[in-house]
Amino acid sequence: MPNRYFKRRWEETRGDAHDSWGASTWYFEVGADGWPIRQVEVYDDGPTLRYGPGNEDDLYGQLGQVQLDEFEDWEPWAIPSEEFEHRWTATE
């Protein structure tokens, strides 16, 4: 099974010192095993964060530490790989 790609909106804020960044949209590349490989977090009033091989974490967060489909079905949020790649390579 090839990698899968998802986009999901969170309307709530981070609940930490960076609450002013606002709500966010998250993009995931997930392997056949359901584990995140790469992830992009786009905040409404803040930065865009990227995590993946060679950059699994930083001062602001980290690559997801749970299989995405462990707790719920993510298929409603599936996107084409091109949409994920656009966000992964975008310069904001």
Order of alpha helices (4+ residues) and beta strands (2+ residues): beta-beta-beta-beta-alpha
